[in-house]
């Protein structure tokens, strides 16, 4: 029986999770099967259970790994002594970089989380709402300090998050723009607008 080959910097379990994220993104979680995952990894389906308990556990792992990374980063930014606008820029850059470097996992966390089973569904929904609230509080602080325009904080947060999710289109088409140009231009647009 073939063994799972780990990537250059990843464990076998991480390799299974990465391949599952690709499969869930490509086919959608409901249509993806453990058998297809095993075929993609070049192993027998039973050997997958040495690394993961079930398909639903894979989805939980992907969603909560992504959520944890975003939460840890936001906590670090919230506790920094930077100006609020620098904090907002840091968060935008983190979102863009994570979307570019771990696209499949972020895509699954953004779209397939609704297939989580309870209690994970409610936990993940709570995380999403809490994350948005924390961002709103950050924007409100920037407005108070007159670093950010007096726009509705929730609309500002939705605009930022929606713009970054728009990178899904870039992944599909990859126009003649580098990842660094994309990041810098998006940050510039989101912080300063497009009007001269």
C-alpha positions as CSV (number, residue, x, y, z in Angstrom):
1,X,0.0,0.0,0.0
2,X,1.3,3.5,-0.9
3,X,2.1,5.9,1.8
4,X,1.2,9.6,1.9
5,X,4.1,11.7,0.8
6,X,4.5,14.9,2.9
7,X,5.4,18.1,1.2
8,X,8.7,20.0,1.7
9,X,7.7,21.8,4.8
10,X,4.6,19.9,5.9
11,X,3.7,16.8,7.8
12,X,1.6,14.0,6.3
13,X,-1.5,15.2,8.2
14,X,-0.9,18.7,6.8
15,X,-0.6,17.2,3.3
16,X,-4.0,15.4,3.8
17,X,-5.6,18.7,5.0
18,X,-4.1,20.7,2.0
19,X,-5.4,18.1,-0.5
20,X,-8.8,18.0,1.2
21,X,-9.0,21.8,1.0
22,X,-8.3,21.7,-2.7
23,X,-10.9,19.0,-3.2
24,X,-13.5,20.8,-1.1
25,X,-12.9,24.0,-3.1
26,X,-13.0,22.3,-6.4
27,X,-16.0,20.0,-5.9
28,X,-17.7,21.6,-2.9
29,X,-17.7,19.8,0.4
30,X,-21.0,17.8,-0.1
31,X,-19.8,16.3,-3.4
32,X,-16.3,15.5,-2.3
33,X,-15.6,12.0,-1.0
34,X,-12.9,10.4,1.1
35,X,-12.3,7.9,-1.7
36,X,-11.5,10.8,-4.1
37,X,-9.2,12.3,-1.5
38,X,-7.4,9.0,-1.2
39,X,-7.0,8.7,-5.0
40,X,-5.6,12.3,-5.1
41,X,-3.1,11.4,-2.5
42,X,-2.2,8.1,-4.2
43,X,-3.2,5.9,-1.2
44,X,-5.9,3.5,-0.1
45,X,-8.9,5.2,1.6
46,X,-8.5,3.3,4.9
47,X,-5.0,4.8,5.4
48,X,-6.4,8.3,5.5
49,X,-7.9,7.4,8.9
50,X,-4.4,7.2,10.4
51,X,-4.3,11.0,10.0
52,X,-7.9,12.2,10.3
53,X,-11.1,10.8,11.8
54,X,-13.7,11.7,9.1
55,X,-14.6,14.0,6.3
56,X,-16.4,16.3,8.7
57,X,-13.3,16.5,10.9
58,X,-11.3,17.6,7.8
59,X,-13.7,20.5,7.3
60,X,-13.6,21.4,11.0
61,X,-9.8,21.4,10.9
62,X,-9.6,23.6,7.8
63,X,-12.1,26.1,9.0
64,X,-10.8,26.4,12.5
65,X,-7.1,26.5,11.5
66,X,-7.9,29.5,9.3
67,X,-10.1,31.1,12.0
68,X,-7.3,30.7,14.5
69,X,-4.7,32.3,12.3
70,X,-6.9,35.3,11.6
71,X,-7.8,35.6,15.3
72,X,-4.2,35.4,16.5
73,X,-3.1,38.0,14.0
74,X,-5.9,40.3,15.0
75,X,-5.0,40.0,18.6
76,X,-1.4,40.8,17.9
77,X,-2.4,43.9,15.9
78,X,-4.9,45.0,18.6
79,X,-2.2,44.8,21.2
80,X,0.4,46.7,19.2
81,X,1.3,50.3,19.9
82,X,1.0,51.3,16.2
83,X,-1.4,54.0,15.0
84,X,-4.8,52.7,14.2
85,X,-4.4,53.2,10.4
86,X,-1.2,51.2,10.6
87,X,-3.1,48.5,12.3
88,X,-5.8,48.5,9.7
89,X,-3.1,48.3,7.0
90,X,-1.4,45.4,8.7
91,X,-4.7,43.5,8.9
92,X,-5.5,44.1,5.2
93,X,-2.0,42.9,4.3
94,X,-2.4,39.8,6.4
95,X,-5.7,39.0,4.8
96,X,-4.3,39.4,1.3
97,X,-1.1,37.4,2.0
98,X,-3.1,34.6,3.6
99,X,-5.6,34.6,0.7
100,X,-2.7,34.4,-1.8
101,X,-0.6,31.8,0.1
102,X,-3.3,29.5,1.4
103,X,-6.1,30.1,-1.1
104,X,-7.8,26.7,-1.0
105,X,-8.1,26.7,2.8
106,X,-9.3,30.3,3.0
107,X,-11.8,29.6,0.2
108,X,-13.2,26.6,2.1
109,X,-13.4,28.6,5.4
110,X,-15.2,31.4,3.5
111,X,-17.7,29.2,1.5
112,X,-17.9,25.6,2.9
113,X,-18.2,26.4,6.7
114,X,-22.0,26.3,6.4
115,X,-21.6,22.5,6.1
116,X,-20.0,22.2,9.6
117,X,-22.0,20.0,12.0
118,X,-23.1,21.3,15.4
119,X,-21.6,22.4,17.7
120,X,-18.9,23.5,15.2
121,X,-21.3,25.4,13.0
122,X,-22.4,27.7,15.8
123,X,-18.9,28.1,17.1
124,X,-17.6,29.1,13.7
125,X,-20.5,31.5,13.1
126,X,-19.8,33.1,16.5
127,X,-16.1,33.4,15.5
128,X,-17.0,35.2,12.3
129,X,-19.4,37.6,14.0
130,X,-16.9,38.3,16.8
131,X,-14.1,38.9,14.3
132,X,-16.2,41.5,12.4
133,X,-17.1,43.2,15.7
134,X,-13.4,43.5,16.7
135,X,-12.7,45.0,13.3
136,X,-15.6,47.5,13.7
137,X,-14.2,48.5,17.1
138,X,-10.8,49.1,15.5
139,X,-12.3,51.3,12.8
140,X,-14.3,53.2,15.4
141,X,-11.1,53.9,17.3
142,X,-9.6,55.2,14.1
143,X,-12.6,57.5,13.5
144,X,-12.4,58.8,17.0
145,X,-8.7,59.6,16.6
146,X,-9.5,61.3,13.2
147,X,-7.2,58.8,11.4
148,X,-10.1,57.4,9.4
149,X,-12.9,59.2,7.6
150,X,-16.2,59.3,9.5
151,X,-17.9,56.6,7.5
152,X,-20.1,53.8,8.9
153,X,-17.6,51.5,10.6
154,X,-19.5,48.3,9.7
155,X,-19.7,49.3,6.0
156,X,-15.9,50.0,6.1
157,X,-15.3,46.5,7.5
158,X,-17.6,44.9,4.9
159,X,-15.8,46.8,2.2
160,X,-12.4,45.6,3.3
161,X,-13.4,42.0,3.8
162,X,-15.4,41.9,0.5
163,X,-12.5,43.4,-1.4
164,X,-10.0,40.8,-0.1
165,X,-12.5,38.0,-0.9
166,X,-12.5,39.4,-4.5
167,X,-9.0,37.9,-4.8
168,X,-10.9,34.7,-5.7
169,X,-11.4,36.2,-9.2
170,X,-7.7,37.0,-9.5
171,X,-6.9,33.3,-8.6
172,X,-9.2,32.3,-11.4
173,X,-7.7,34.5,-14.1
174,X,-4.3,35.7,-12.8
175,X,-3.9,38.8,-15.0
176,X,-0.5,40.4,-15.6
177,X,-0.1,41.6,-12.0
178,X,2.3,40.2,-9.5
179,X,1.2,39.2,-6.0
180,X,3.2,42.1,-4.6
181,X,1.6,44.7,-6.9
182,X,-1.8,43.2,-6.1
183,X,-1.2,43.6,-2.4
184,X,0.3,47.1,-2.6
185,X,-2.4,48.4,-4.9
186,X,-5.3,46.9,-2.9
187,X,-3.9,48.4,0.3
188,X,-3.6,51.7,-1.4
189,X,-7.1,51.6,-2.8
190,X,-8.6,50.5,0.5
191,X,-6.9,53.1,2.6
192,X,-6.8,56.0,0.1
193,X,-9.5,55.4,-2.5
194,X,-9.0,55.9,-6.3
195,X,-9.8,59.6,-6.5
196,X,-6.8,61.9,-7.2
